Amino acid sequence: MEKKKNVAEKSTAKKVQAKSDVAKSLYDLFEDGLKDIYWAEHALVHALPKMFENATDNKLKTAIKEHLDQTIVQVARLEEVFASIGSKAEAKKCDAMEGLLKEGESIMQETEAGAVRDAGIISAAQKVEHYEMATYGTLAAYAKTLNERTALNLLLKTLGEEKKADCLLSTIADTTLNSQAMSDSFQAKKINAV
């Protein structure tokens, strides 16, 4: 019997060549992360109104509107974080958020208006929330390690808001919206069968 090769030996992956402006310290990594999420929050300020316009459920529309208002505050809070560490607020394109927002756009294009689209909007919005929670959690951990107490407190406040937004979206989906989407789908199948 042939010996199994080590997974690393089988891999076709190669070492990544570092860019010239590479992060050389945890502080650099922290600042790069802040730039990414600053871009992401700005992008959300532009994406949330489209989600609002395409949603039909009143609770969902209210949640999106409230989160838009909150996101505007979070952008300002990130500017405070930058100031607290002595840096200028600067955005750097966040590929992850760009991809999540494109996926959300596709979901809206590929679903019929009503409960099914609303369920899709919630799915897309929760993916965004989970990305934000991961990012703010990581940045808070960096701030703690770097002893950036003001930044830490500001980041933890936003992290708490993102967690609440995610829970609210789950509640909206679980209480009636997913059931309504299922019912709408069932009705559409019955109509198509006739």
C-alpha positions as a printed NumPy array, in Angstrom:
array([[  0.   ,   0.   ,   0.   ],
       [  1.336,   3.432,  -0.942],
       [  2.093,   5.779,   1.868],
       [ -0.268,   8.71 ,   1.981],
       [  1.448,  11.949,   1.14 ],
       [  1.37 ,  14.723,   3.621],
       [ -1.376,  17.246,   2.794],
       [  1.224,  19.962,   2.535],
       [  3.139,  17.923,  -0.026],
       [  0.014,  17.432,  -2.154],
       [ -0.877,  21.101,  -2.115],
       [ -0.248,  23.208,  -5.171],
       [ -0.304,  26.341,  -3.024],
       [  2.699,  28.59 ,  -3.129],
       [  3.996,  31.129,  -0.686],
       [  2.434,  34.543,  -1.165],
       [  4.826,  37.249,  -2.196],
       [  4.46 ,  40.22 ,   0.144],
       [  3.74 ,  43.647,  -1.308],
       [  6.174,  46.497,  -0.849],
       [  3.848,  48.303,   1.595],
       [  3.346,  45.216,   3.76 ],
       [  2.164,  45.447,   7.379],
       [  5.222,  44.916,   9.55 ],
       [  3.608,  45.077,  12.974],
       [  0.357,  44.37 ,  14.749],
       [ -0.222,  48.11 ,  14.775],
       [  0.084,  48.2  ,  10.959],
       [ -2.35 ,  45.282,  10.7  ],
       [ -4.739,  47.089,  13.064],
       [ -4.624,  50.269,  10.998],
       [ -5.113,  48.318,   7.738],
       [ -8.17 ,  46.626,   9.266],
       [ -9.588,  49.986,  10.277],
       [ -9.16 ,  51.265,   6.719],
       [-10.994,  48.213,   5.344],
       [-13.965,  48.499,   7.691],
       [-14.101,  52.266,   7.15 ],
       [-14.529,  51.601,   3.409],
       [-17.047,  48.856,   4.182],
       [-19.199,  51.088,   6.382],
       [-19.196,  53.81 ,   3.721],
       [-20.264,  51.225,   1.14 ],
       [-23.11 ,  50.126,   3.424],
       [-24.363,  53.689,   3.704],
       [-24.93 ,  53.485,  -0.063],
       [-26.236,  49.888,  -0.174],
       [-28.771,  49.964,   2.659],
       [-31.164,  52.42 ,   0.943],
       [-31.429,  50.   ,  -2.006],
       [-32.27 ,  47.156,   0.385],
       [-34.849,  49.408,   2.046],
       [-36.481,  50.251,  -1.297],
       [-36.656,  46.587,  -2.32 ],
       [-37.968,  45.249,   0.997],
       [-41.725,  44.95 ,   1.502],
       [-42.06 ,  43.778,   5.116],
       [-42.577,  46.784,   7.414],
       [-40.479,  45.337,  10.259],
       [-37.647,  44.648,   7.85 ],
       [-37.872,  48.135,   6.336],
       [-37.773,  49.652,   9.829],
       [-34.764,  47.522,  10.789],
       [-32.898,  48.523,   7.619],
       [-33.691,  52.227,   8.145],
       [-32.54 ,  52.087,  11.765],
       [-29.37 ,  50.268,  10.779],
       [-28.644,  52.871,   8.115],
       [-28.869,  55.584,  10.771],
       [-26.659,  53.49 ,  13.039],
       [-24.132,  52.885,  10.245],
       [-23.757,  56.633,   9.723],
       [-22.933,  56.926,  13.444],
       [-20.505,  54.   ,  13.131],
       [-18.639,  55.794,  10.335],
       [-18.203,  58.797,  12.632],
       [-17.158,  56.459,  15.466],
       [-14.47 ,  54.937,  13.232],
       [-13.194,  58.458,  12.596],
       [-12.903,  58.774,  16.39 ],
       [-10.959,  55.513,  16.483],
       [ -8.519,  56.813,  13.869],
       [ -8.127,  60.067,  15.81 ],
       [ -7.564,  58.168,  19.072],
       [ -4.573,  56.354,  17.575],
       [ -3.211,  59.5  ,  15.93 ],
       [ -4.059,  58.505,  12.363],
       [ -6.046,  60.167,   9.61 ],
       [ -9.28 ,  58.379,   8.714],
       [ -8.637,  56.681,   5.414],
       [-10.628,  54.09 ,   3.468],
       [ -9.061,  51.149,   1.662],
       [-11.231,  49.042,  -0.611],
       [-12.583,  46.034,   1.244],
       [-12.853,  43.136,  -1.195],
       [-14.907,  41.058,   1.234],
       [-17.588,  43.717,   1.701],
       [-17.638,  44.467,  -2.003],
       [-18.346,  40.781,  -2.657],
       [-21.048,  40.579,  -0.005],
       [-22.798,  43.652,  -1.384],
       [-22.624,  42.288,  -4.939],
       [-24.168,  39.06 ,  -3.701],
       [-26.943,  41.044,  -2.006],
       [-27.59 ,  42.896,  -5.258],
       [-27.807,  39.568,  -7.113],
       [-30.247,  38.178,  -4.566],
       [-32.543,  41.156,  -5.094],
       [-32.34 ,  40.745,  -8.876],
       [-32.996,  37.011,  -8.728],
       [-36.037,  37.029,  -6.423],
       [-39.614,  38.103,  -6.862],
       [-40.676,  41.138,  -4.852],
       [-42.386,  40.179,  -1.602],
       [-41.614,  37.755,   1.187],
       [-39.163,  35.685,  -0.871],
       [-37.061,  38.752,  -1.723],
       [-37.36 ,  39.938,   1.88 ],
       [-35.985,  36.582,   3.067],
       [-33.132,  36.982,   0.584],
       [-32.434,  40.518,   1.795],
       [-32.229,  39.235,   5.363],
       [-29.82 ,  36.506,   4.243],
       [-27.583,  39.035,   2.519],
       [-27.795,  41.49 ,   5.423],
       [-26.878,  38.809,   7.95 ],
       [-23.817,  37.838,   5.926],
       [-22.769,  41.481,   6.111],
       [-23.442,  41.569,   9.87 ],
       [-21.385,  38.425,  10.435],
       [-18.492,  39.89 ,   8.474],
       [-18.727,  43.089,  10.503],
       [-18.881,  41.179,  13.791],
       [-15.771,  39.204,  12.852],
       [-13.959,  42.376,  11.809],
       [-14.904,  44.461,  14.85 ],
       [-14.108,  41.55 ,  17.167],
       [-10.655,  41.165,  15.637],
       [ -9.981,  44.911,  15.69 ],
       [-11.068,  45.085,  19.332],
       [ -8.653,  42.256,  20.17 ],
       [ -5.85 ,  44.139,  18.421],
       [ -6.752,  47.37 ,  20.231],
       [ -6.683,  45.541,  23.565],
       [ -3.276,  44.019,  22.836],
       [ -1.942,  47.39 ,  21.662],
       [ -3.352,  49.045,  24.812],
       [ -5.468,  51.419,  22.699],
       [ -8.223,  51.766,  25.309],
       [-10.26 ,  54.494,  23.621],
       [-10.235,  52.613,  20.333],
       [-11.139,  49.397,  22.165],
       [-14.196,  50.948,  23.819],
       [-15.402,  52.501,  20.566],
       [-14.933,  49.252,  18.635],
       [-16.722,  47.217,  21.318],
       [-19.676,  49.608,  21.171],
       [-20.001,  49.051,  17.426],
       [-19.537,  45.295,  17.849],
       [-22.479,  45.268,  20.27 ],
       [-24.632,  47.166,  17.781],
       [-23.777,  44.733,  14.99 ],
       [-24.703,  41.767,  17.197],
       [-28.06 ,  43.367,  18.046],
       [-28.753,  44.058,  14.355],
       [-28.034,  40.419,  13.514],
       [-30.363,  39.199,  16.293],
       [-33.12 ,  41.53 ,  15.098],
       [-32.824,  40.203,  11.549],
       [-33.051,  36.633,  12.853],
       [-36.147,  37.517,  14.843],
       [-37.834,  39.119,  11.837],
       [-37.047,  36.08 ,   9.689],
       [-38.092,  33.55 ,  12.326],
       [-41.322,  35.18 ,  13.491],
       [-43.16 ,  35.384,  10.187],
       [-41.086,  36.244,   7.175],
       [-39.57 ,  32.843,   6.345],
       [-42.968,  31.179,   6.811],
       [-44.561,  33.749,   4.52 ],
       [-41.833,  33.176,   1.909],
       [-42.482,  29.43 ,   2.102],
       [-46.216,  29.989,   1.731],
       [-45.675,  32.319,  -1.243],
       [-43.424,  29.713,  -2.868],
       [-46.028,  26.997,  -2.328],
       [-48.761,  29.171,  -3.858],
       [-46.558,  29.958,  -6.865],
       [-45.946,  26.24 ,  -7.45 ],
       [-49.687,  25.523,  -7.304],
       [-50.404,  28.276,  -9.842],
       [-47.652,  27.049, -12.178],
       [-48.972,  23.483, -11.95 ],
       [-52.43 ,  24.554, -13.185]])
